[in-house]
Amino acid sequence: MGSIIHNLFHVIDCEQLWVNQMQGTPVIIKDIQEVTTLDDVKTFSNLTRPVTQNFIESYTSQAKDKVLEIRRNNGSIHLLSYDKVLHHIFIHEIHHIGQLSVWAREIGVKPISSDIIFREL
């Protein structure tokens, strides 16, 4: 992503993209180049977090069998279960937590714990 700020934005942006698609609500389109400060990232997070939180809190066992249809520009169609999409979101975030941890260590900063079991989510 080119920077820590853009990496953080990317994680939030991808999450809101998938959640809004599953809900059938409009995806927020924001140019990553407009995100230049940590405050920009926090503002975007504060905008998208309640939508994600509401989606997760209302997720039921019946929802896992719902299917999201993704149409690509090349005409291909992909059918993805909501469970598969949620797993992708989680794995994507964990991947970027690892990246940020490595970058933090490289600049001499102790990274935050990647233990998501006890983290307030």
JOPE-V86732 format. One line per field, one symbol per residue. phi: phi as a letter, one per 40 degrees, with the letter a starting at -180 (. if undefined). psi: psi as a letter, one per 40 degrees, with the letter a starting at -180 (. if undefined). Layout:
phi: ???
psi: ???
//
This chain:
phi: .gacdcccddcccccccccccccgbcccbbcdcccbbcccccccccccdccccccccccbccccccbbcbbcccgcbbbbcdccccccdccdccdcccdcccccccbgbccccccccbccb
psi: edidddddddddddddddddddefihhhhhhdeeheiddddddddddddddddddddehiddddeihhhhhideeihhhhidddddddddddddddddddddddddefhhiihehedeih.
//
